[in-house]
Amino acid sequence: MSNTHEYVIFDRDKLDPALALRWPAFEKAYPGWGQWASAKEFLVEWALDDQSQIDSVDEILARKTVRATLAMSDDPFHFLRTVLDSKGLSACGVDIEKGNYDYGDDIVSCAGAAFARGALSLASLTAVCHLHASCVDPAGVLLPDVASAVQAQPEPPPMLPGLSDMMPEGGDGIGVSQARRTIDFFLRAWRERWPLQAEGQTPRNGESIRSCAVAGGLAQALRKRHLSKPCIFRWYEC
């Protein structure tokens, strides 16, 4: 299993203005880089892979915005995650216990059961499925007609505009519209103790979403958060 397995929720209302800053203003507004001594060390040792970029790092730091540098990074996802973590720009998150393979199946199954009984829209079910696309096969946990309906939906828009390929293998990210729907699902499902499976499905290990500790962690983390433009990613690092 992975060393890092987590959900992270952030608000683009806070992130976007930070990314729009040029590096000198960004460093002044958000000091500190955790394990790196400086932004230059972070870029050279972690974020930039192309030698020509490394050779021109001083010019990048003098002229580029953080967003432009993120877009040219060899690994935009890890760049973003470092910025969220080291600059305190994530709103909340939940770690997933090592060895927990069932949480995604439980969450998607619960959402599918809610759709089957008319408590959740197809758009919301699709959003929940997109957040777990790398770890859950809808055909394995949803009723056949429900799985077919989800699989017929278009691919999700990128988590961040202009960065369609930023998620690493094993990770999934959803942007504002889908994140709003997914957050609403977690809060409603937890509050109302939604069942894990639809009528006629094979029983899961637990009757309601309350048996899924990860869903509980997310519901509690999100309960008092007021996020204008939420985004969510879920990923693991082998």
ABEGO torsion letter per residue (X at the ends): XBABBBBBBBBAAAAAAAAABBAAAAAAABBEAEABABAAAAAAAAABABAAAAAAAAAAAAABBAAAAAAABABAAAAAAAAAAAAGABABBBBBBBGBAAAAAAAAAAAAAAAAAGABBAAAAAAAAAAAAAABBAAAABBAAAAAAAAABBBBBBABBGBAAABBBGBBBBBAAAAAAAAAAAAAAAAAGBBABBBGBBBBBEABAAABAAAAAAAAAAAABBBABBBBBBBBBX
